[in-house]
Amino acid sequence: PVPTRSRVFRTSGQVILRSERLLATFDAGPFGFGSLAAHAHCDALAVNVAIDGKPLLVDRGTYRYNGDRAARDRYRMTAVHNTVQLDSREQGEPAGPFLWRRTPNGTLERGDLSEDGDIAVATHDGFAPATHRRTLVRRGDGLEIVDEVSGPVTELCARFHLAPDIEIDRTWTMNNGWRIEVTDGRAELVQAMHSDRYGSERPAQTVEVRSSRRISVRIGR
């Protein structure tokens, strides 16, 4: 069921931040299932967002399981999720089409949620020795996402994958009237492919934000 207010599911590492119009999910939980992380994707600290019950920020799906290893990997690696990539590194290292030989460990450091506003902070070590820390702050219907990195890194890239029905212009205003405001980092709009059902792809847009150390983005009206 859809929660009526923001909440933290600490055993799963999932955080739900919710206002009257905005619903955001924050994945600070375990990577996949069991010791082999079966069926996992590189989505540590990923954020998905819905506005008025309609998808806004989404991951890019699965597309297919076998027959095309390159496509299988493309849809489960870091770049197709709403999280941060350091340089060209990946959060995890796959071992075949379903299992992983190296996985990140996520830690939910803070989850202060109330009707007036929410703050959630989490880290993961998938880019060790560097550490990615993501902070989410919800005030009213607005959501701020702050990414910081400690340790060796040349560039970090935060990706915000728009649902296929969402379009954004060069002023970072979407066709639903909401905006993505970049307060720290350099933003670029790129074309992507999205799979919302098995074996099928269609075009979509992605906002990429790059920086040497810190990225800050706000979603609101």
C-alpha positions as CSV (number, residue, x, y, z in Angstrom):
1,P,0.0,0.0,0.0
2,V,1.1,3.6,-0.6
3,P,2.2,5.1,2.7
4,T,0.2,8.1,4.1
5,R,3.4,9.8,5.4
6,S,7.2,9.6,5.2
7,R,8.8,6.6,6.8
8,V,12.0,4.5,7.1
9,F,12.1,0.8,6.7
10,R,15.4,0.3,8.5
11,T,15.6,-3.5,8.1
12,S,15.5,-3.0,4.3
13,G,17.3,0.3,4.1
14,Q,14.5,1.9,2.2
15,V,13.4,5.4,2.9
16,I,10.1,6.9,1.7
17,L,9.8,10.7,1.7
18,R,6.3,11.9,1.0
19,S,4.3,15.1,0.8
20,E,0.8,15.8,-0.6
21,R,2.2,15.8,-4.2
22,L,5.6,14.3,-4.1
23,L,6.7,10.7,-3.3
24,A,10.4,9.8,-3.3
25,T,12.0,6.4,-2.6
26,F,15.7,6.3,-1.4
27,D,17.5,3.0,-1.7
28,A,20.1,2.7,1.1
29,G,19.6,-1.0,1.6
30,P,21.4,-4.3,0.8
31,F,22.6,-5.0,-2.7
32,G,20.5,-7.8,-4.2
33,F,19.5,-11.0,-2.6
34,G,21.9,-13.1,-0.4
35,S,25.6,-13.5,-0.6
36,L,25.7,-13.6,-4.4
37,A,23.4,-10.5,-4.8
38,A,21.2,-12.4,-7.3
39,H,19.4,-10.2,-9.8
40,A,20.8,-7.0,-8.3
41,H,21.4,-3.7,-10.2
42,C,23.9,-1.0,-9.4
43,D,21.4,1.2,-7.8
44,A,23.0,2.0,-4.4
45,L,21.6,5.3,-3.1
46,A,19.3,5.6,-6.1
47,V,16.3,8.0,-5.8
48,N,13.0,7.5,-7.7
49,V,10.4,10.2,-7.7
50,A,6.7,10.5,-8.5
51,I,4.6,13.7,-8.7
52,D,0.8,13.5,-8.3
53,G,1.0,9.8,-8.6
54,K,2.8,9.8,-11.9
55,P,6.5,8.7,-12.4
56,L,9.0,11.5,-12.8
57,L,12.5,10.0,-12.0
58,V,12.8,6.3,-12.8
59,D,15.4,3.6,-13.4
60,R,15.8,2.5,-17.0
61,G,14.4,-1.0,-16.5
62,T,15.8,-4.5,-17.3
63,Y,15.2,-4.9,-21.1
64,R,16.3,-8.6,-21.2
65,Y,18.0,-11.3,-19.2
66,N,19.9,-13.4,-21.8
67,G,20.9,-13.5,-25.5
68,D,22.6,-10.1,-25.4
69,R,25.2,-9.8,-22.6
70,A,26.0,-6.2,-23.5
71,A,22.4,-5.2,-23.3
72,R,22.0,-7.1,-20.0
73,D,24.9,-5.3,-18.5
74,R,23.9,-1.9,-19.8
75,Y,20.6,-2.0,-18.0
76,R,21.9,-3.1,-14.7
77,M,25.0,-0.9,-14.3
78,T,25.4,2.4,-12.4
79,A,24.7,4.8,-15.3
80,V,21.1,3.7,-15.8
81,H,20.0,4.4,-12.2
82,N,19.3,7.7,-10.4
83,T,22.6,7.7,-8.5
84,V,26.2,8.8,-8.8
85,Q,29.0,7.4,-10.8
86,L,32.7,8.2,-10.0
87,D,34.8,8.6,-13.1
88,S,34.0,5.4,-15.2
89,R,33.9,3.1,-12.1
90,E,31.0,0.8,-11.3
91,Q,29.4,0.2,-7.9
92,G,29.7,-3.6,-8.4
93,E,31.3,-6.2,-10.6
94,P,29.1,-8.8,-12.2
95,A,29.8,-12.5,-12.4
96,G,27.6,-13.7,-15.2
97,P,24.2,-12.4,-16.2
98,F,22.6,-12.6,-12.7
99,L,25.3,-12.8,-10.0
100,W,28.0,-10.5,-8.7
101,R,31.6,-11.0,-7.4
102,R,31.9,-7.5,-5.9
103,T,29.1,-5.6,-4.3
104,P,28.7,-2.2,-2.4
105,N,27.7,-2.0,1.2
106,G,25.1,0.7,2.0
107,T,24.7,2.4,5.3
108,L,21.7,4.5,6.3
109,E,23.2,7.1,8.6
110,R,20.2,9.3,9.3
111,G,16.4,9.2,8.8
112,D,14.6,12.2,10.5
113,L,11.1,12.2,9.0
114,S,8.1,14.3,9.9
115,E,5.1,16.0,8.4
116,D,7.0,19.3,8.3
117,G,10.0,17.9,6.4
118,D,12.4,15.0,6.0
119,I,16.2,14.5,6.1
120,A,17.8,11.2,5.0
121,V,21.5,10.5,4.7
122,A,23.2,7.4,3.5
123,T,26.6,6.2,2.2
124,H,28.0,3.3,0.2
125,D,31.5,1.9,-0.4
126,G,31.1,0.6,-3.9
127,F,33.8,3.0,-5.2
128,A,36.3,2.3,-2.4
129,P,38.6,3.8,-1.3
130,A,36.3,6.7,-2.2
131,T,32.9,7.0,-0.4
132,H,29.7,8.4,-1.8
133,R,27.4,10.2,0.6
134,R,23.9,11.3,-0.5
135,T,21.6,13.6,1.5
136,L,17.9,14.1,0.7
137,V,16.0,17.0,2.2
138,R,12.2,17.3,1.6
139,R,10.5,20.6,2.4
140,G,6.9,20.7,1.4
141,D,6.6,19.4,-2.1
142,G,10.3,20.2,-2.9
143,L,13.2,17.7,-2.8
144,E,16.9,18.6,-2.6
145,I,19.5,16.0,-3.4
146,V,23.1,16.6,-2.4
147,D,25.9,14.3,-3.4
148,E,29.4,14.5,-1.8
149,V,32.5,12.3,-2.2
150,S,35.4,11.7,0.1
151,G,38.5,10.0,-1.3
152,P,40.2,9.9,-4.7
153,V,38.0,10.9,-7.6
154,T,38.4,13.0,-10.7
155,E,34.7,13.6,-11.6
156,L,31.4,12.5,-10.2
157,C,28.3,12.3,-12.4
158,A,24.8,12.3,-11.0
159,R,22.1,11.1,-13.4
160,F,18.4,11.9,-13.2
161,H,16.5,9.6,-15.6
162,L,13.1,11.1,-16.6
163,A,10.1,8.9,-17.3
164,P,9.5,8.5,-21.0
165,D,6.5,10.7,-20.9
166,I,8.4,13.5,-19.2
167,E,10.1,16.1,-21.4
168,I,12.4,18.9,-20.2
169,D,13.6,22.0,-22.0
170,R,16.8,24.0,-21.8
171,T,15.5,26.0,-18.8
172,W,15.2,22.7,-17.0
173,T,11.4,23.0,-16.9
174,M,9.5,19.8,-17.4
175,N,6.2,19.4,-19.4
176,N,4.4,18.9,-16.1
177,G,5.4,22.3,-14.8
178,W,8.0,21.1,-12.4
179,R,11.7,22.1,-12.5
180,I,15.1,20.6,-11.9
181,E,17.3,23.3,-10.5
182,V,21.1,22.6,-10.4
183,T,22.7,24.7,-7.6
184,D,26.1,22.8,-7.6
185,G,27.5,21.2,-10.8
186,R,27.3,21.4,-14.6
187,A,24.1,20.1,-16.1
188,E,23.6,18.5,-19.6
189,L,20.6,17.0,-21.2
190,V,21.2,13.7,-23.0
191,Q,19.1,11.2,-24.9
192,A,18.7,7.7,-23.5
193,M,16.7,4.5,-24.0
194,H,14.2,3.2,-21.5
195,S,12.7,-0.3,-21.1
196,D,9.4,-0.4,-19.3
197,R,8.6,-4.0,-20.4
198,Y,10.7,-7.0,-21.2
199,G,12.4,-6.9,-24.6
200,S,11.2,-3.4,-25.5
201,E,13.0,-0.1,-25.6
202,R,11.9,3.5,-26.3
203,P,13.6,7.0,-26.1
204,A,13.7,9.1,-23.0
205,Q,15.7,12.0,-21.6
206,T,18.3,12.1,-18.8
207,V,19.7,15.0,-16.9
208,E,23.4,14.5,-16.2
209,V,25.1,16.7,-13.6
210,R,28.9,16.7,-13.2
211,S,31.3,18.1,-10.7
212,S,34.7,17.4,-9.2
213,R,33.5,16.9,-5.6
214,R,29.9,18.0,-4.8
215,I,26.5,18.1,-6.6
216,S,23.3,19.7,-5.4
217,V,20.0,19.5,-7.3
218,R,16.5,20.6,-6.3
219,I,13.2,19.3,-7.7
220,G,10.2,21.5,-7.3
221,R,7.9,24.1,-8.8
